[in-house]
Amino acid sequence: RMLARLTIKQAISSRRRIRHSTVRMLRDAAGRQLSSDTELVAELKSHQPIVIYDGVCNLCNATVNFVMDHDPTQRFKFLQNQSPKAQMLLEQYDTKGIVPMDSVMLFQNDQIYVQSEAALRIGTQLSQPWSLLAYSALIIPRFIRDRVYHYVGQNRYKWFGKTDSCRVPTPEIRSRFIQ
């Protein structure tokens, strides 16, 4: 949007002859970007928690499947961090210096949670006994939880493998993924 506005302003200020179709094309491009931003904001205002995960990581995909299986109210939405919408979202919020590929992230109540905090907050909203296990793990100091999380995260591709492309959901669960 900024580039389109800047280009239009430059063209007008330098009084170059620009065809109206070029100006219209730049304005349309800025409008499409705004429309995409508006859709994402609407999705975020739905107050459903959004799990942002590495779509090529086998461990991450298995975790998403586990969350879907143990989330009876279907409160969670899922977004692969390789998607443009995830990038737009992450640009707007402080990820506390965490690289998106290195951590699962939970967007909830206008905040981003990362690493073990995100994993346990997700766990507390699942069915029993998983929520009880997550609540009990919260008593472990965060710096210890995050070290364990970081260790597993650093070795996840070696231990669990990596897919060449992002997962494509089945039609039944597609509505739980942000496209």
MDTraj code that builds the backbone (N, CA, C; nanometers):
import mdtraj as md
import numpy as np

residues = "ARG MET LEU ALA ARG LEU THR ILE LYS GLN ALA ILE SER SER ARG ARG ARG ILE ARG HIS SER THR VAL ARG MET LEU ARG ASP ALA ALA GLY ARG GLN LEU SER SER ASP THR GLU LEU VAL ALA GLU LEU LYS SER HIS GLN PRO ILE VAL ILE TYR ASP GLY VAL CYS ASN LEU CYS ASN ALA THR VAL ASN PHE VAL MET ASP HIS ASP PRO THR GLN ARG PHE LYS PHE LEU GLN ASN GLN SER PRO LYS ALA GLN MET LEU LEU GLU GLN TYR ASP THR LYS GLY ILE VAL PRO MET ASP SER VAL MET LEU PHE GLN ASN ASP GLN ILE TYR VAL GLN SER GLU ALA ALA LEU ARG ILE GLY THR GLN LEU SER GLN PRO TRP SER LEU LEU ALA TYR SER ALA LEU ILE ILE PRO ARG PHE ILE ARG ASP ARG VAL TYR HIS TYR VAL GLY GLN ASN ARG TYR LYS TRP PHE GLY LYS THR ASP SER CYS ARG VAL PRO THR PRO GLU ILE ARG SER ARG PHE ILE GLN".split()
xyz = np.array([
    [0.0822, -0.1192, 0.0000],
    [0.0000, 0.0000, 0.0000],
    [0.0861, 0.1247, 0.0000],
    [0.1871, 0.1240, 0.0861],
    [0.2729, 0.2417, 0.0972],
    [0.3439, 0.2688, -0.0346],
    [0.3937, 0.1614, -0.0974],
    [0.4629, 0.1757, -0.2237],
    [0.3690, 0.2325, -0.3298],
    [0.2457, 0.1824, -0.3346],
    [0.1501, 0.2310, -0.4336],
    [0.1190, 0.3779, -0.4095],
    [0.0991, 0.4172, -0.2855],
    [0.0709, 0.5579, -0.2548],
    [0.1901, 0.6464, -0.2892],
    [0.3098, 0.5987, -0.2531],
    [0.4298, 0.6757, -0.2790],
    [0.4489, 0.6941, -0.4296],
    [0.4274, 0.5906, -0.5071],
    [0.4431, 0.5986, -0.6514],
    [0.3435, 0.6968, -0.7112],
    [0.2214, 0.6944, -0.6660],
    [0.1199, 0.7876, -0.7151],
    [0.1587, 0.9305, -0.6791],
    [0.2003, 0.9533, -0.5549],
    [0.2394, 1.0875, -0.5126],
    [0.3596, 1.1380, -0.5919],
    [0.4562, 1.0510, -0.6139],
    [0.5726, 1.0912, -0.6916],
    [0.5326, 1.1299, -0.8338],
    [0.4453, 1.0509, -0.8903],
    [0.4027, 1.0793, -1.0275],
    [0.3294, 1.2119, -1.0368],
    [0.2446, 1.2402, -0.9401],
    [0.1686, 1.3650, -0.9411],
    [0.2615, 1.4828, -0.9150],
    [0.3524, 1.4696, -0.8184],
    [0.4401, 1.5814, -0.7833],
    [0.5387, 1.6142, -0.8949],
    [0.5851, 1.5156, -0.9665],
    [0.6798, 1.5436, -1.0744],
    [0.6081, 1.5823, -1.2039],
    [0.4781, 1.5787, -1.2012],
    [0.3938, 1.6178, -1.3147],
    [0.4274, 1.5416, -1.4423],
    [0.4680, 1.4151, -1.4212],
    [0.4901, 1.3305, -1.5374],
    [0.3550, 1.2919, -1.5954],
    [0.3587, 1.2624, -1.7216],
    [0.2347, 1.2179, -1.7844],
    [0.2219, 1.0680, -1.7609],
    [0.1225, 1.0335, -1.6812],
    [0.0941, 0.8928, -1.6537],
    [-0.0468, 0.8646, -1.7019],
    [-0.0605, 0.7557, -1.7645],
    [-0.1934, 0.7199, -1.8118],
    [-0.2800, 0.6880, -1.6910],
    [-0.4047, 0.7213, -1.7007],
    [-0.4985, 0.6978, -1.5902],
    [-0.5085, 0.5498, -1.5545],
    [-0.4895, 0.4640, -1.6513],
    [-0.4984, 0.3205, -1.6227],
    [-0.3872, 0.2757, -1.5278],
    [-0.2686, 0.3342, -1.5372],
    [-0.1581, 0.2993, -1.4474],
    [-0.1905, 0.3408, -1.3051],
    [-0.2421, 0.4611, -1.2887],
    [-0.2804, 0.5092, -1.1561],
    [-0.3907, 0.4206, -1.0993],
    [-0.4885, 0.3856, -1.1806],
    [-0.5990, 0.3003, -1.1367],
    [-0.5451, 0.1632, -1.0949],
    [-0.4496, 0.1082, -1.1706],
    [-0.3909, -0.0213, -1.1376],
    [-0.3199, -0.0154, -1.0019],
    [-0.2455, 0.0908, -0.9757],
    [-0.1761, 0.1053, -0.8473],
    [-0.2750, 0.1164, -0.7325],
    [-0.3821, 0.1910, -0.7528],
    [-0.4841, 0.2037, -0.6480],
    [-0.5536, 0.0712, -0.6227],
    [-0.5806, -0.0058, -0.7287],
    [-0.6435, -0.1374, -0.7127],
    [-0.5525, -0.2321, -0.6347],
    [-0.4231, -0.2283, -0.6639],
    [-0.3285, -0.3137, -0.5916],
    [-0.3274, -0.2783, -0.4436],
    [-0.3289, -0.1506, -0.4120],
    [-0.3331, -0.1086, -0.2717],
    [-0.4632, -0.1529, -0.2075],
    [-0.5737, -0.1473, -0.2794],
    [-0.7035, -0.1900, -0.2267],
    [-0.7088, -0.3387, -0.1995],
    [-0.6469, -0.4210, -0.2880],
    [-0.6446, -0.5654, -0.2649],
    [-0.5664, -0.5974, -0.1392],
    [-0.4547, -0.5310, -0.1169],
    [-0.3763, -0.5527, 0.0045],
    [-0.4586, -0.5152, 0.1270],
    [-0.5297, -0.4037, 0.1207],
    [-0.6125, -0.3591, 0.2316],
    [-0.7230, -0.4599, 0.2581],
    [-0.7816, -0.5150, 0.1527],
    [-0.8877, -0.6142, 0.1682],
    [-0.8346, -0.7377, 0.2399],
    [-0.7151, -0.7838, 0.2025],
    [-0.6553, -0.8991, 0.2661],
    [-0.6266, -0.8720, 0.4142],
    [-0.5772, -0.7517, 0.4457],
    [-0.5534, -0.7127, 0.5845],
    [-0.6840, -0.7112, 0.6622],
    [-0.7900, -0.6606, 0.6017],
    [-0.9197, -0.6517, 0.6675],
    [-0.9734, -0.7909, 0.6996],
    [-0.9561, -0.8858, 0.6067],
    [-1.0001, -1.0234, 0.6313],
    [-0.9268, -1.0831, 0.7502],
    [-0.7964, -1.0599, 0.7588],
    [-0.7183, -1.1133, 0.8697],
    [-0.7621, -1.0514, 1.0017],
    [-0.7841, -0.9209, 1.0027],
    [-0.8287, -0.8528, 1.1244],
    [-0.9642, -0.9079, 1.1684],
    [-1.0541, -0.9329, 1.0738],
    [-1.1853, -0.9891, 1.1074],
    [-1.1699, -1.1272, 1.1692],
    [-1.0789, -1.2068, 1.1150],
    [-1.0535, -1.3401, 1.1692],
    [-0.9998, -1.3301, 1.3120],
    [-0.9121, -1.2329, 1.3360],
    [-0.8542, -1.2162, 1.4686],
    [-0.9569, -1.1678, 1.5695],
    [-1.0501, -1.0855, 1.5246],
    [-1.1512, -1.0329, 1.6152],
    [-1.2576, -1.1357, 1.6503],
    [-1.2520, -1.2528, 1.5875],
    [-1.3483, -1.3581, 1.6182],
    [-1.3227, -1.4163, 1.7575],
    [-1.2110, -1.3802, 1.8188],
    [-1.1721, -1.4222, 1.9538],
    [-1.1466, -1.5718, 1.9633],
    [-1.1286, -1.6382, 1.8514],
    [-1.0867, -1.7772, 1.8563],
    [-0.9353, -1.7795, 1.8644],
    [-0.8807, -1.8655, 1.9474],
    [-0.7355, -1.8749, 1.9533],
    [-0.6808, -1.9286, 1.8211],
    [-0.5696, -1.8715, 1.7763],
    [-0.5068, -1.9125, 1.6507],
    [-0.3704, -1.9720, 1.6833],
    [-0.3488, -2.0955, 1.6391],
    [-0.2212, -2.1637, 1.6577],
    [-0.1407, -2.1458, 1.5290],
    [-0.0229, -2.0860, 1.5411],
    [0.0663, -2.0660, 1.4278],
    [0.1784, -2.1692, 1.4415],
    [0.1940, -2.2526, 1.3386],
    [0.2872, -2.3644, 1.3492],
    [0.3680, -2.3800, 1.2209],
    [0.4761, -2.4567, 1.2291],
    [0.5624, -2.4853, 1.1154],
    [0.4959, -2.5956, 1.0325],
    [0.4487, -2.5609, 0.9147],
    [0.3731, -2.6537, 0.8314],
    [0.4546, -2.7641, 0.7677],
    [0.5871, -2.7550, 0.7674],
    [0.6693, -2.8597, 0.7071],
    [0.7302, -2.9533, 0.8113],
    [0.7063, -2.9278, 0.9372],
    [0.7616, -3.0084, 1.0459],
    [0.6646, -3.1219, 1.0800],
    [0.7143, -3.2460, 1.0767],
    [0.6284, -3.3607, 1.1080],
    [0.5797, -3.3580, 1.2526],
    [0.6650, -3.3178, 1.3462],
    [0.6239, -3.3075, 1.4863],
    [0.5130, -3.2026, 1.5007],
    [0.5293, -3.0899, 1.4341],
    [0.4289, -2.9830, 1.4419],
    [0.2959, -3.0274, 1.3824],
    [0.3005, -3.0970, 1.2687],
    [0.1777, -3.1469, 1.2075],
    [0.1091, -3.2503, 1.2965],
    [0.1885, -3.3370, 1.3601],
    [0.1311, -3.4350, 1.4517],
    [0.0680, -3.3649, 1.5720],
    [0.1313, -3.2574, 1.6184],
    [0.0762, -3.1809, 1.7303],
    [-0.0553, -3.1143, 1.6922],
    [-0.0636, -3.0600, 1.5711],
    [-0.1885, -2.9997, 1.5240],
    [-0.2980, -3.1052, 1.5183],
    [-0.2655, -3.2240, 1.4684],
    [-0.3642, -3.3336, 1.4662],
    [-0.4097, -3.3692, 1.6072],
    [-0.3157, -3.3746, 1.7010],
    [-0.3483, -3.4054, 1.8395],
    [-0.4416, -3.2989, 1.8980],
    [-0.4099, -3.1728, 1.8738],
    [-0.4942, -3.0638, 1.9261],
    [-0.6343, -3.0733, 1.8667],
    [-0.6452, -3.0989, 1.7366],
    [-0.7775, -3.1100, 1.6743],
    [-0.8565, -3.2271, 1.7324],
    [-0.7891, -3.3390, 1.7606],
    [-0.8569, -3.4557, 1.8160],
    [-0.9041, -3.4349, 1.9598],
    [-0.8363, -3.3464, 2.0348],
    [-0.8688, -3.3270, 2.1764],
    [-0.9261, -3.1881, 2.2054],
    [-0.9788, -3.1254, 2.1037],
    [-1.0431, -2.9945, 2.1157],
    [-1.1906, -3.0122, 2.0785],
    [-1.2714, -3.0615, 2.1729],
    [-1.4102, -3.0967, 2.1396],
    [-1.4962, -2.9768, 2.0980],
    [-1.4620, -2.8588, 2.1421],
    [-1.5428, -2.7412, 2.1061],
    [-1.4932, -2.6741, 1.9784],
    [-1.3860, -2.7263, 1.9206],
    [-1.3258, -2.6724, 1.7980],
    [-1.2978, -2.5231, 1.8090],
    [-1.2409, -2.4832, 1.9210],
    [-1.2127, -2.3410, 1.9436],
    [-1.0890, -2.2930, 1.8689],
    [-0.9935, -2.3814, 1.8426],
    [-0.8677, -2.3398, 1.7805],
    [-0.8793, -2.3306, 1.6291],
    [-0.8167, -2.2262, 1.5747],
    [-0.7941, -2.2127, 1.4303],
    [-0.6445, -2.2321, 1.4101],
    [-0.6050, -2.2736, 1.2907],
    [-0.4653, -2.3052, 1.2640],
    [-0.4154, -2.2266, 1.1439],
    [-0.2901, -2.1833, 1.1536],
    [-0.2299, -2.1028, 1.0493],
    [-0.0836, -2.1446, 1.0354],
    [-0.0442, -2.1856, 0.9150],
    [0.0946, -2.2256, 0.8923],
    [0.1814, -2.1012, 0.8856],
    [0.2949, -2.1039, 0.9548],
    [0.3772, -1.9831, 0.9585],
    [0.4425, -1.9517, 0.8240],
    [0.4313, -2.0411, 0.7269],
    [0.4825, -2.0125, 0.5937],
    [0.3835, -1.9288, 0.5106],
    [0.2618, -1.9110, 0.5588],
    [0.1594, -1.8409, 0.4804],
    [0.1760, -1.6892, 0.4901],
    [0.1321, -1.6167, 0.3867],
    [0.1397, -1.4703, 0.3905],
    [0.0588, -1.4093, 0.5051],
    [-0.0548, -1.4700, 0.5404],
    [-0.1348, -1.4161, 0.6511],
    [-0.0602, -1.4279, 0.7834],
    [0.0130, -1.5360, 0.8016],
    [0.0929, -1.5497, 0.9243],
    [0.2003, -1.4425, 0.9289],
    [0.2622, -1.4164, 0.8160],
    [0.3656, -1.3132, 0.8122],
    [0.3078, -1.1755, 0.8440],
    [0.1886, -1.1459, 0.7897],
    [0.1242, -1.0175, 0.8215],
    [0.0938, -1.0067, 0.9699],
    [0.0430, -1.1144, 1.0269],
    [0.0096, -1.1152, 1.1691],
    [0.1342, -1.0969, 1.2548],
    [0.2399, -1.1699, 1.2238],
    [0.3610, -1.1658, 1.3048],
    [0.4339, -1.0325, 1.2939],
    [0.4161, -0.9621, 1.1821],
    [0.4767, -0.8293, 1.1685],
    [0.4121, -0.7289, 1.2635],
    [0.2877, -0.7525, 1.3007],
    [0.2141, -0.6567, 1.3827],
    [0.2307, -0.6797, 1.5325],
    [0.2852, -0.7933, 1.5723],
    [0.2953, -0.8254, 1.7148],
    [0.4383, -0.8599, 1.7524],
    [0.4725, -0.8335, 1.8769],
    [0.6049, -0.8624, 1.9294],
    [0.6147, -1.0121, 1.9576],
    [0.7035, -1.0796, 1.8877],
    [0.7227, -1.2232, 1.9090],
    [0.8356, -1.2506, 2.0081],
    [0.8734, -1.1489, 2.0810],
    [0.9742, -1.1599, 2.1863],
    [1.1066, -1.2137, 2.1326],
    [1.1410, -1.1758, 2.0091],
    [1.2677, -1.2162, 1.9495],
    [1.2711, -1.3590, 1.8993],
    [1.1604, -1.4295, 1.9049],
    [1.1558, -1.5689, 1.8611],
    [1.1299, -1.5729, 1.7106],
    [1.2111, -1.6480, 1.6398],
    [1.1909, -1.6669, 1.4971],
    [1.0712, -1.7602, 1.4791],
    [0.9745, -1.7244, 1.3938],
    [0.8530, -1.8053, 1.3805],
    [0.8778, -1.9525, 1.3498],
    [0.9834, -1.9849, 1.2751],
    [1.0103, -2.1253, 1.2423],
    [1.0581, -2.2041, 1.3640],
    [1.1011, -2.1354, 1.4684],
    [1.1566, -2.2027, 1.5854],
    [1.0555, -2.2286, 1.6959],
    [0.9315, -2.1880, 1.6782],
    [0.8375, -2.2002, 1.7886],
    [0.6939, -2.2086, 1.7394],
    [0.6147, -2.2860, 1.8118],
    [0.4709, -2.2768, 1.7938],
    [0.4301, -2.1446, 1.8571],
    [0.3315, -2.0794, 1.8011],
    [0.2844, -1.9529, 1.8566],
    [0.1339, -1.9592, 1.8722],
    [0.0858, -1.8964, 1.9755],
    [-0.0574, -1.8900, 2.0011],
    [-0.0976, -1.7445, 2.0059],
    [-0.1900, -1.7086, 1.9185],
    [-0.2466, -1.5739, 1.9210],
    [-0.3809, -1.5848, 1.9905],
    [-0.3944, -1.5173, 2.1039],
    [-0.5190, -1.5228, 2.1797],
    [-0.5338, -1.3953, 2.2614],
    [-0.6534, -1.3413, 2.2620],
    [-0.6832, -1.2198, 2.3378],
    [-0.5848, -1.1075, 2.3062],
    [-0.5563, -1.0908, 2.1776],
    [-0.4710, -0.9830, 2.1284],
    [-0.3274, -0.9922, 2.1797],
    [-0.2808, -1.1140, 2.2078],
    [-0.1423, -1.1361, 2.2505],
    [-0.0856, -1.2568, 2.1777],
    [0.0459, -1.2573, 2.1635],
    [0.1167, -1.3717, 2.1053],
    [0.1934, -1.4418, 2.2172],
    [0.1729, -1.5718, 2.2292],
    [0.2480, -1.6539, 2.3238],
    [0.3397, -1.7449, 2.2436],
    [0.4616, -1.7670, 2.2927],
    [0.5612, -1.8448, 2.2196],
    [0.6176, -1.9555, 2.3074],
    [0.6820, -2.0501, 2.2424],
    [0.7544, -2.1603, 2.3040],
    [0.6675, -2.2372, 2.4029],
    [0.7215, -2.2680, 2.5216],
    [0.6486, -2.3521, 2.6172],
    [0.5213, -2.2850, 2.6667],
    [0.5218, -2.1531, 2.6746],
    [0.4017, -2.0814, 2.7190],
    [0.2868, -2.1053, 2.6211],
    [0.3165, -2.1003, 2.4914],
    [0.2141, -2.1258, 2.3896],
    [0.1653, -2.2703, 2.3984],
    [0.2584, -2.3643, 2.4070],
    [0.2211, -2.5058, 2.4113],
    [0.1332, -2.5362, 2.5330],
    [0.1690, -2.4822, 2.6479],
    [0.0907, -2.5109, 2.7686],
    [-0.0439, -2.4382, 2.7686],
    [-0.0489, -2.3181, 2.7148],
    [-0.1777, -2.2481, 2.7047],
    [-0.2727, -2.3225, 2.6112],
    [-0.2177, -2.3812, 2.5056],
    [-0.2998, -2.4643, 2.4173],
    [-0.3478, -2.5863, 2.4955],
    [-0.2551, -2.6495, 2.5648],
    [-0.2885, -2.7697, 2.6416],
    [-0.3954, -2.7484, 2.7476],
    [-0.3946, -2.6318, 2.8120],
    [-0.4945, -2.6070, 2.9175],
    [-0.6363, -2.5956, 2.8623],
    [-0.6496, -2.5772, 2.7306],
    [-0.7816, -2.5625, 2.6708],
    [-0.8308, -2.6901, 2.6030],
    [-0.7548, -2.7988, 2.6181],
    [-0.7947, -2.9261, 2.5598],
    [-0.8794, -3.0050, 2.6592],
    [-0.9294, -3.1205, 2.6142],
    [-1.0102, -3.2054, 2.7007],
    [-0.9218, -3.2713, 2.8067],
    [-0.9864, -3.3295, 2.9081],
    [-0.9143, -3.4000, 3.0141],
    [-0.8560, -3.5281, 2.9573],
    [-0.7476, -3.5772, 3.0009],
    [-0.6594, -3.5343, 3.1090],
    [-0.5539, -3.4336, 3.0638],
    [-0.5569, -3.3953, 2.9351],
    [-0.4521, -3.3108, 2.8792],
    [-0.4488, -3.1730, 2.9421],
    [-0.5648, -3.1168, 2.9717],
    [-0.5647, -2.9841, 3.0343],
    [-0.5066, -2.9911, 3.1760],
    [-0.5361, -3.0974, 3.2468],
    [-0.4809, -3.1152, 3.3812],
    [-0.3283, -3.1291, 3.3764],
    [-0.2787, -3.2042, 3.2795],
    [-0.1330, -3.2177, 3.2626],
    [-0.0683, -3.0833, 3.2297],
    [-0.1320, -3.0065, 3.1441],
    [-0.0767, -2.8755, 3.1066],
    [-0.0757, -2.7814, 3.2269],
    [-0.1850, -2.7801, 3.3025],
    [-0.1886, -2.6945, 3.4225],
    [-0.0798, -2.7346, 3.5215],
    [-0.0580, -2.8646, 3.5385],
    [0.0440, -2.9084, 3.6344],
    [0.1854, -2.8739, 3.5846],
    [0.2068, -2.8705, 3.4539],
    [0.3382, -2.8341, 3.3998],
    [0.3672, -2.6853, 3.4158],
    [0.2635, -2.6051, 3.4360],
    [0.2843, -2.4613, 3.4535],
    [0.3612, -2.4269, 3.5811],
    [0.3681, -2.5207, 3.6760],
    [0.4426, -2.4920, 3.7995],
    [0.5937, -2.4984, 3.7770],
    [0.6361, -2.5617, 3.6666],
    [0.7784, -2.5659, 3.6339],
    [0.8193, -2.4250, 3.5889],
    [0.9297, -2.3732, 3.6397],
    [0.9718, -2.2378, 3.5994],
    [0.9879, -2.2267, 3.4477],
    [0.9494, -2.1128, 3.3962],
    [0.9468, -2.0934, 3.2517],
    [1.0840, -2.1100, 3.1866],
    [1.1908, -2.0632, 3.2515],
    [1.3224, -2.0744, 3.1892],
    [1.3615, -2.2207, 3.1700],
    [1.3176, -2.3099, 3.2575],
    [1.3448, -2.4533, 3.2415],
    [1.2588, -2.5101, 3.1291],
    [1.1297, -2.4760, 3.1298],
    [1.0390, -2.5230, 3.0234],
    [1.0894, -2.4791, 2.8865],
    [1.1329, -2.3540, 2.8761],
    [1.1774, -2.3024, 2.7466],
    [1.3082, -2.3672, 2.7001],
    [1.3948, -2.4034, 2.7936],
    [1.5178, -2.4739, 2.7546],
    [1.4857, -2.6111, 2.6966],
    [1.3950, -2.6826, 2.7603],
    [1.3531, -2.8132, 2.7087],
    [1.2853, -2.7952, 2.5729],
    [1.1980, -2.6961, 2.5628],
    [1.1288, -2.6671, 2.4373],
    [1.2312, -2.6367, 2.3272],
    [1.3293, -2.5543, 2.3584],
    [1.4315, -2.5168, 2.2616],
    [1.5129, -2.6385, 2.2168],
    [1.5464, -2.7267, 2.3095],
    [1.6227, -2.8464, 2.2768],
    [1.5445, -2.9360, 2.1799],
    [1.4187, -2.9597, 2.2101],
    [1.3344, -3.0407, 2.1215],
    [1.3186, -2.9698, 1.9868],
    [1.2972, -2.8380, 1.9915],
    [1.2802, -2.7611, 1.8685],
    [1.4023, -2.7662, 1.7780],
    [1.5202, -2.7637, 1.8366],
    [1.6435, -2.7682, 1.7583],
    [1.6638, -2.9041, 1.6918],
    [1.6076, -3.0090, 1.7499],
    [1.6285, -3.1450, 1.6990],
    [1.5056, -3.2047, 1.6318],
    [1.3984, -3.1313, 1.6183],
    [1.2720, -3.1882, 1.5691],
    [1.2819, -3.2417, 1.4272],
    [1.3552, -3.1754, 1.3392],
    [1.3680, -3.2263, 1.2025],
    [1.4495, -3.3549, 1.1995],
    [1.5527, -3.3617, 1.2829],
    [1.6376, -3.4806, 1.2877],
    [1.5613, -3.5989, 1.3463],
    [1.4822, -3.5747, 1.4513],
    [1.4106, -3.6821, 1.5188],
    [1.2814, -3.7237, 1.4481],
    [1.2077, -3.6259, 1.3955],
    [1.0745, -3.6539, 1.3418],
    [1.0628, -3.6336, 1.1914],
    [1.1608, -3.5702, 1.1309],
    [1.1585, -3.5503, 0.9869],
    [1.0903, -3.4212, 0.9455],
    [1.0929, -3.4023, 0.8148],
    [1.0419, -3.2789, 0.7574],
    [0.9740, -3.3140, 0.6261],
    [0.8623, -3.2497, 0.5968],
    [0.7961, -3.2715, 0.4692],
    [0.8423, -3.1652, 0.3709],
    [0.8252, -3.1932, 0.2436],
    [0.8689, -3.0990, 0.1406],
    [0.7712, -2.9841, 0.1215],
    [0.6490, -3.0027, 0.1654],
    [0.5486, -2.8978, 0.1449],
    [0.4571, -2.8914, 0.2656],
    [0.3810, -2.7837, 0.2711],
    [0.2865, -2.7670, 0.3801],
    [0.1716, -2.8656, 0.3655],
    [0.1152, -2.9014, 0.4748],
    [0.0064, -2.9968, 0.4796],
    [-0.1197, -2.9389, 0.4169],
    [-0.1928, -3.0214, 0.3456],
    [-0.3207, -2.9812, 0.2880],
    [-0.4294, -3.0517, 0.3683],
    [-0.5157, -2.9772, 0.4358],
    [-0.6167, -3.0401, 0.5195],
    [-0.7278, -3.1052, 0.4376],
    [-0.7911, -3.2038, 0.4975],
    [-0.9053, -3.2681, 0.4339],
    [-1.0234, -3.1718, 0.4354],
    [-1.1229, -3.1938, 0.3512],
    [-1.2375, -3.1013, 0.3475],
    [-1.3095, -3.0885, 0.4828],
    [-1.3097, -3.1952, 0.5637],
    [-1.3802, -3.1911, 0.6928],
    [-1.3166, -3.0932, 0.7908],
    [-1.1854, -3.0807, 0.7854],
    [-1.1194, -2.9933, 0.8827],
    [-1.0690, -2.8629, 0.8221],
    [-1.0918, -2.8427, 0.6944],
    [-1.0448, -2.7214, 0.6260],
    [-1.0959, -2.5933, 0.6916],
    [-1.2162, -2.5968, 0.7468],
    [-1.2724, -2.4763, 0.8085],
    [-1.1958, -2.4318, 0.9331],
    [-1.1166, -2.5213, 0.9882],
    [-1.0383, -2.4862, 1.1069],
    [-0.9052, -2.4225, 1.0727],
    [-0.8733, -2.4161, 0.9443],
    [-0.7483, -2.3569, 0.8990],
    [-0.7769, -2.2220, 0.8338],
    [-0.6914, -2.1266, 0.8621],
    [-0.7033, -1.9950, 0.8005],
    [-0.6278, -2.0028, 0.6684],
    [-0.6969, -1.9737, 0.5614],
    [-0.6369, -1.9850, 0.4267],
    [-0.5664, -1.8590, 0.3884],
])
top = md.Topology()
chain = top.add_chain()
for i, resn in enumerate(residues, 1):
    res = top.add_residue(resn, chain, resSeq=i)
    for name in ("N", "CA", "C"):
        top.add_atom(name, md.element.get_by_symbol(name[0]), res)
traj = md.Trajectory(xyz[None], top)
